[in-house]
Amino acid sequence: MIKILFLFALSFSIGLFLILLDILKVPTRRANKVYLAVSRKGIKKSNILEVITLELSEKLGNLIRIGDYKKRKLMMALRSANIKLTPETFIAKAYVKAGMILLCIIPALLIFPLLAPIILVLTILIYFKEISSADEILKKSKNAIEYELPRFVNTITQELHSSRDILAILETYKKNATGIFKRELEITIADMKSGNLESALTRFETRIGSSMLSDVIRGLVGTIRGDNNIVYFQMLSHDFKQLELQRLKAEVMKRPSKIRKYSMMMLGCFVIMYLVVMVLQIVESMGELF
């Protein structure tokens, strides 16, 4: 009976999947390969499942309507996170991935009903993970940039003694920058060359959304306007160094398990040493008494 139910559930799932492919006009596997070869659309690996998900997301995205404010905010977040999707497609992608997991509840109900609540919870988790993926990328980018800001501010402080050409200072620092900060500097420098310097720096600040970067941008804008901000950047460099020390201490406090393991081993060794010495002294004293 269980085998019959399993075969029925499997056949029903495959049939439902094929019907949905035909209704939604999902391209064939060969077309997907051509699609990947021509335009990857941000997909890092040639994964057919990802392409199908993206195709379904684009079709569903045409039916999604969001407000102008939310759309602009999400569009800015996607652009900063380097996700090459429209806001509607991004939201639809979260629905599609969660829906694919939710479809597994049909065979689960027929074969093993106890799995249904687990699949439902997993569907919710997948949805929230996908819908917040851009924010997670931005958070990591923000932390990476703030980690490099103390060195950046220290360099600006040194350079301002000889030059106030902010564009030249950024181009010089870009050669030694790494990772996300280097990419953002490249975008900002290109923006500064093609338009207004202050507006480009303001857009840089808006993309990242970091209070530390806002302090740096404020000083750079003031320098462009003719202010002597050497003392400002010296104070800012001092404050950033203190924040960096606090961040390092916080990272150390987040790893107590590794440190605690070796600390307990050392403590155990010290206790054993003292116990051995005490036992030997007690044995020697008792030997002298008898």
SESE-535257 format. One record per residue (C-alpha): x, y, z; residue number from 1. Coordinates in Angstrom, 1 decimal, decimal comma. Example, Ala and Ser with C-alpha at 12.3 -4.5 7.8 and 13.67 -1.06 7.14 Angstrom:
BEGIN
+--------+--------+--------+-----+
:     xx :     yy :     zz : num :
+--------+--------+--------+-----+
:   12,3 :   -4,5 :    7,8 :   1 :
:   13,7 :   -1,1 :    7,1 :   2 :
+--------+--------+--------+-----+
! end
This chain:
BEGIN
+--------+--------+--------+-----+
:     xx :     yy :     zz : num :
+--------+--------+--------+-----+
:    0,0 :    0,0 :    0,0 :   1 :
:    2,8 :    2,4 :    0,9 :   2 :
:    4,6 :    1,6 :   -2,5 :   3 :
:    1,4 :    2,4 :   -4,3 :   4 :
:    0,9 :    5,7 :   -2,5 :   5 :
:    4,6 :    6,6 :   -3,2 :   6 :
:    4,2 :    5,9 :   -6,9 :   7 :
:    1,0 :    7,9 :   -7,0 :   8 :
:    2,6 :   10,8 :   -5,2 :   9 :
:    5,6 :   10,7 :   -7,5 :  10 :
:    3,5 :   10,5 :  -10,7 :  11 :
:    1,2 :   13,3 :   -9,4 :  12 :
:    4,1 :   15,6 :   -8,6 :  13 :
:    5,8 :   14,9 :  -12,0 :  14 :
:    2,6 :   15,5 :  -13,9 :  15 :
:    1,8 :   18,7 :  -11,9 :  16 :
:    5,4 :   19,9 :  -12,6 :  17 :
:    5,1 :   19,3 :  -16,4 :  18 :
:    1,6 :   21,0 :  -16,5 :  19 :
:    3,0 :   24,0 :  -14,8 :  20 :
:    6,0 :   24,1 :  -17,1 :  21 :
:    3,6 :   24,1 :  -20,1 :  22 :
:    1,2 :   26,7 :  -18,6 :  23 :
:    4,0 :   29,1 :  -17,6 :  24 :
:    5,9 :   28,5 :  -20,9 :  25 :
:    9,2 :   27,6 :  -19,2 :  26 :
:   11,9 :   27,1 :  -21,9 :  27 :
:   13,4 :   23,7 :  -22,5 :  28 :
:   16,8 :   22,5 :  -21,2 :  29 :
:   18,5 :   23,3 :  -24,5 :  30 :
:   17,0 :   26,8 :  -24,5 :  31 :
:   18,2 :   27,3 :  -20,9 :  32 :
:   21,8 :   26,4 :  -21,9 :  33 :
:   21,6 :   29,0 :  -24,7 :  34 :
:   20,1 :   31,5 :  -22,2 :  35 :
:   23,0 :   30,9 :  -19,8 :  36 :
:   25,6 :   31,3 :  -22,5 :  37 :
:   24,2 :   34,6 :  -23,8 :  38 :
:   23,1 :   36,3 :  -20,6 :  39 :
:   23,9 :   35,0 :  -17,1 :  40 :
:   22,0 :   37,7 :  -15,3 :  41 :
:   24,2 :   37,5 :  -12,2 :  42 :
:   24,1 :   33,7 :  -11,9 :  43 :
:   27,5 :   32,6 :  -10,8 :  44 :
:   27,1 :   29,0 :  -11,7 :  45 :
:   25,4 :   27,4 :  -14,7 :  46 :
:   22,6 :   25,9 :  -12,7 :  47 :
:   19,5 :   24,9 :  -14,7 :  48 :
:   17,3 :   25,1 :  -11,6 :  49 :
:   18,4 :   28,7 :  -11,0 :  50 :
:   17,5 :   29,6 :  -14,6 :  51 :
:   14,0 :   28,0 :  -14,3 :  52 :
:   13,6 :   29,9 :  -11,0 :  53 :
:   14,6 :   33,2 :  -12,7 :  54 :
:   12,2 :   32,6 :  -15,6 :  55 :
:    9,3 :   31,9 :  -13,3 :  56 :
:   10,3 :   34,9 :  -11,2 :  57 :
:   10,3 :   37,2 :  -14,2 :  58 :
:    6,8 :   36,0 :  -15,3 :  59 :
:    5,4 :   36,4 :  -11,8 :  60 :
:    7,2 :   39,7 :  -11,4 :  61 :
:    5,0 :   41,2 :  -14,1 :  62 :
:    2,0 :   40,6 :  -11,8 :  63 :
:    3,5 :   42,2 :   -8,7 :  64 :
:    2,8 :   45,8 :   -7,9 :  65 :
:    4,7 :   47,7 :   -5,2 :  66 :
:    4,6 :   51,4 :   -4,1 :  67 :
:    7,0 :   54,0 :   -5,6 :  68 :
:    8,8 :   54,6 :   -2,3 :  69 :
:    9,4 :   50,9 :   -1,6 :  70 :
:   10,4 :   50,3 :   -5,2 :  71 :
:   13,0 :   53,1 :   -5,1 :  72 :
:   14,4 :   51,8 :   -1,8 :  73 :
:   14,6 :   48,2 :   -3,0 :  74 :
:   16,1 :   49,3 :   -6,3 :  75 :
:   18,8 :   51,2 :   -4,5 :  76 :
:   19,5 :   48,2 :   -2,2 :  77 :
:   19,7 :   45,8 :   -5,1 :  78 :
:   22,0 :   48,1 :   -7,0 :  79 :
:   24,3 :   48,4 :   -4,0 :  80 :
:   24,2 :   44,6 :   -3,4 :  81 :
:   25,1 :   44,1 :   -7,1 :  82 :
:   22,0 :   42,1 :   -7,7 :  83 :
:   20,9 :   42,5 :  -11,3 :  84 :
:   17,2 :   42,0 :  -10,8 :  85 :
:   14,2 :   44,4 :  -10,8 :  86 :
:   12,5 :   44,9 :   -7,5 :  87 :
:    9,4 :   43,0 :   -8,7 :  88 :
:   11,5 :   40,1 :  -10,0 :  89 :
:   13,4 :   40,0 :   -6,7 :  90 :
:   10,3 :   39,7 :   -4,7 :  91 :
:    8,8 :   37,2 :   -7,1 :  92 :
:   12,0 :   35,1 :   -6,8 :  93 :
:   11,4 :   34,8 :   -3,0 :  94 :
:    7,8 :   33,6 :   -3,7 :  95 :
:    9,0 :   31,1 :   -6,3 :  96 :
:   11,6 :   29,5 :   -4,2 :  97 :
:    9,3 :   29,3 :   -1,2 :  98 :
:    6,6 :   27,9 :   -3,5 :  99 :
:    8,9 :   25,2 :   -4,8 : 100 :
:    9,5 :   24,0 :   -1,3 : 101 :
:    5,8 :   24,3 :   -0,4 : 102 :
:    4,9 :   21,9 :   -3,4 : 103 :
:    6,8 :   19,2 :   -1,5 : 104 :
:    4,0 :   19,2 :    1,1 : 105 :
:    1,7 :   17,3 :   -1,4 : 106 :
:    3,7 :   14,0 :   -1,5 : 107 :
:    4,5 :   14,5 :    2,2 : 108 :
:    0,8 :   14,5 :    3,1 : 109 :
:    0,3 :   11,3 :    1,2 : 110 :
:    3,3 :    9,4 :    2,4 : 111 :
:    4,4 :   10,9 :    5,7 : 112 :
:    2,0 :   13,6 :    7,1 : 113 :
:    4,3 :   14,4 :   10,0 : 114 :
:    6,8 :   16,0 :    7,5 : 115 :
:    4,1 :   18,6 :    6,5 : 116 :
:    4,7 :   21,1 :    9,4 : 117 :
:    8,5 :   20,8 :    8,9 : 118 :
:    8,1 :   21,7 :    5,2 : 119 :
:    5,8 :   24,6 :    6,1 : 120 :
:    8,3 :   26,0 :    8,5 : 121 :
:   11,1 :   25,5 :    5,9 : 122 :
:    9,0 :   27,4 :    3,3 : 123 :
:    8,6 :   30,4 :    5,7 : 124 :
:   12,4 :   30,3 :    6,5 : 125 :
:   13,3 :   30,2 :    2,8 : 126 :
:   11,0 :   33,1 :    2,0 : 127 :
:   12,4 :   35,4 :    4,7 : 128 :
:   16,0 :   34,4 :    3,8 : 129 :
:   15,5 :   35,3 :    0,1 : 130 :
:   13,6 :   38,5 :    0,8 : 131 :
:   16,3 :   39,7 :    3,1 : 132 :
:   19,3 :   38,5 :    1,0 : 133 :
:   19,9 :   42,0 :   -0,3 : 134 :
:   20,0 :   43,5 :    3,2 : 135 :
:   22,4 :   40,8 :    4,3 : 136 :
:   24,7 :   41,5 :    1,5 : 137 :
:   24,5 :   45,3 :    2,3 : 138 :
:   25,2 :   44,5 :    5,9 : 139 :
:   28,4 :   42,5 :    5,0 : 140 :
:   29,4 :   45,3 :    2,6 : 141 :
:   28,9 :   47,9 :    5,3 : 142 :
:   31,0 :   46,0 :    7,9 : 143 :
:   33,8 :   45,4 :    5,3 : 144 :
:   33,9 :   49,1 :    4,4 : 145 :
:   33,8 :   50,2 :    8,1 : 146 :
:   36,7 :   47,8 :    8,8 : 147 :
:   38,8 :   49,7 :    6,2 : 148 :
:   37,7 :   53,2 :    7,1 : 149 :
:   40,4 :   53,8 :    9,8 : 150 :
:   43,2 :   53,2 :    7,3 : 151 :
:   41,4 :   55,3 :    4,7 : 152 :
:   40,9 :   58,3 :    7,1 : 153 :
:   44,6 :   58,0 :    8,2 : 154 :
:   45,6 :   58,2 :    4,5 : 155 :
:   43,4 :   61,3 :    3,9 : 156 :
:   45,0 :   63,0 :    7,0 : 157 :
:   48,5 :   62,4 :    5,6 : 158 :
:   47,5 :   63,5 :    2,0 : 159 :
:   45,8 :   66,7 :    3,1 : 160 :
:   49,1 :   68,2 :    4,3 : 161 :
:   50,3 :   68,3 :    0,7 : 162 :
:   47,1 :   68,4 :   -1,5 : 163 :
:   43,4 :   69,1 :   -1,3 : 164 :
:   42,5 :   67,4 :   -4,5 : 165 :
:   40,0 :   64,9 :   -3,2 : 166 :
:   39,6 :   63,1 :   -6,5 : 167 :
:   43,4 :   62,5 :   -6,8 : 168 :
:   43,5 :   61,3 :   -3,1 : 169 :
:   40,7 :   58,8 :   -3,8 : 170 :
:   42,4 :   57,6 :   -7,0 : 171 :
:   45,7 :   57,1 :   -5,2 : 172 :
:   44,0 :   55,2 :   -2,3 : 173 :
:   42,0 :   53,0 :   -4,7 : 174 :
:   45,3 :   51,3 :   -5,9 : 175 :
:   45,8 :   49,9 :   -2,4 : 176 :
:   42,1 :   49,3 :   -1,5 : 177 :
:   40,6 :   45,8 :   -1,5 : 178 :
:   37,3 :   44,0 :   -1,9 : 179 :
:   34,0 :   45,9 :   -1,7 : 180 :
:   35,6 :   49,2 :   -0,7 : 181 :
:   37,7 :   49,2 :   -3,9 : 182 :
:   34,6 :   48,5 :   -6,0 : 183 :
:   32,6 :   51,3 :   -4,3 : 184 :
:   35,6 :   53,7 :   -4,8 : 185 :
:   35,7 :   52,9 :   -8,5 : 186 :
:   32,0 :   53,7 :   -8,8 : 187 :
:   32,4 :   56,9 :   -6,9 : 188 :
:   35,5 :   58,1 :   -8,8 : 189 :
:   33,7 :   57,4 :  -12,1 : 190 :
:   30,7 :   59,3 :  -10,8 : 191 :
:   32,9 :   62,2 :   -9,7 : 192 :
:   34,6 :   62,4 :  -13,1 : 193 :
:   31,3 :   62,5 :  -15,0 : 194 :
:   29,4 :   64,8 :  -12,7 : 195 :
:   29,4 :   66,9 :   -9,5 : 196 :
:   32,0 :   65,9 :   -6,9 : 197 :
:   29,7 :   66,6 :   -3,9 : 198 :
:   26,8 :   64,8 :   -5,4 : 199 :
:   28,9 :   61,7 :   -6,2 : 200 :
:   30,2 :   61,6 :   -2,6 : 201 :
:   26,6 :   62,0 :   -1,3 : 202 :
:   25,5 :   59,1 :   -3,5 : 203 :
:   28,4 :   57,0 :   -2,1 : 204 :
:   27,2 :   57,8 :    1,4 : 205 :
:   23,6 :   56,9 :    0,5 : 206 :
:   24,5 :   53,6 :   -1,1 : 207 :
:   26,3 :   52,3 :    2,0 : 208 :
:   24,2 :   53,9 :    4,8 : 209 :
:   27,0 :   53,9 :    7,4 : 210 :
:   27,3 :   56,6 :   10,1 : 211 :
:   31,1 :   56,2 :   10,1 : 212 :
:   31,2 :   56,8 :    6,3 : 213 :
:   28,9 :   59,8 :    6,7 : 214 :
:   31,5 :   61,5 :    9,0 : 215 :
:   34,2 :   60,9 :    6,4 : 216 :
:   32,0 :   62,2 :    3,5 : 217 :
:   31,1 :   65,3 :    5,6 : 218 :
:   34,8 :   66,1 :    5,9 : 219 :
:   35,5 :   65,4 :    2,2 : 220 :
:   32,7 :   67,7 :    1,1 : 221 :
:   33,9 :   70,4 :    3,4 : 222 :
:   37,4 :   70,1 :    1,9 : 223 :
:   36,0 :   70,4 :   -1,6 : 224 :
:   34,2 :   73,6 :   -0,5 : 225 :
:   37,6 :   75,0 :    0,7 : 226 :
:   37,6 :   74,2 :    4,4 : 227 :
:   40,8 :   73,2 :    6,2 : 228 :
:   39,8 :   69,9 :    7,6 : 229 :
:   43,2 :   68,5 :    8,7 : 230 :
:   42,3 :   68,7 :   12,4 : 231 :
:   38,9 :   67,3 :   11,7 : 232 :
:   40,4 :   64,2 :   10,0 : 233 :
:   43,0 :   63,8 :   12,8 : 234 :
:   40,2 :   63,7 :   15,4 : 235 :
:   38,2 :   61,4 :   13,2 : 236 :
:   41,2 :   59,1 :   12,8 : 237 :
:   41,6 :   59,0 :   16,6 : 238 :
:   38,0 :   58,1 :   17,1 : 239 :
:   38,0 :   55,4 :   14,4 : 240 :
:   41,1 :   53,8 :   16,0 : 241 :
:   39,2 :   53,6 :   19,3 : 242 :
:   36,2 :   52,1 :   17,5 : 243 :
:   38,5 :   49,6 :   15,8 : 244 :
:   39,9 :   48,5 :   19,2 : 245 :
:   36,4 :   48,1 :   20,5 : 246 :
:   35,4 :   46,1 :   17,5 : 247 :
:   38,5 :   43,8 :   17,9 : 248 :
:   37,6 :   43,3 :   21,6 : 249 :
:   34,0 :   42,5 :   20,7 : 250 :
:   35,3 :   39,9 :   18,1 : 251 :
:   37,5 :   38,4 :   20,8 : 252 :
:   34,5 :   38,2 :   23,2 : 253 :
:   32,5 :   36,4 :   20,5 : 254 :
:   34,9 :   33,5 :   20,6 : 255 :
:   34,9 :   32,5 :   24,2 : 256 :
:   34,3 :   28,8 :   23,5 : 257 :
:   37,7 :   28,3 :   21,8 : 258 :
:   39,5 :   30,4 :   24,4 : 259 :
:   37,5 :   28,8 :   27,3 : 260 :
:   38,5 :   25,3 :   26,2 : 261 :
:   42,2 :   25,9 :   26,4 : 262 :
:   41,8 :   28,0 :   29,5 : 263 :
:   40,0 :   25,2 :   31,3 : 264 :
:   42,8 :   22,8 :   30,2 : 265 :
:   45,4 :   25,1 :   31,6 : 266 :
:   43,4 :   25,5 :   34,8 : 267 :
:   43,1 :   21,7 :   35,1 : 268 :
:   46,8 :   21,3 :   34,7 : 269 :
:   47,5 :   23,9 :   37,5 : 270 :
:   45,0 :   22,2 :   39,8 : 271 :
:   46,6 :   18,7 :   39,1 : 272 :
:   50,0 :   20,1 :   39,9 : 273 :
:   48,9 :   21,6 :   43,2 : 274 :
:   47,1 :   18,4 :   44,1 : 275 :
:   50,1 :   16,3 :   43,3 : 276 :
:   52,3 :   18,5 :   45,5 : 277 :
:   49,8 :   18,5 :   48,3 : 278 :
:   49,4 :   14,7 :   48,2 : 279 :
:   53,2 :   14,2 :   48,2 : 280 :
:   53,6 :   16,6 :   51,2 : 281 :
:   50,8 :   14,8 :   53,1 : 282 :
:   52,4 :   11,4 :   52,4 : 283 :
:   55,8 :   12,6 :   53,5 : 284 :
:   54,4 :   14,1 :   56,7 : 285 :
:   52,5 :   10,9 :   57,5 : 286 :
:   55,7 :    8,9 :   56,9 : 287 :
:   57,6 :   11,0 :   59,4 : 288 :
:   54,9 :   10,5 :   62,0 : 289 :
:   55,0 :    6,8 :   61,7 : 290 :
+--------+--------+--------+-----+
! end
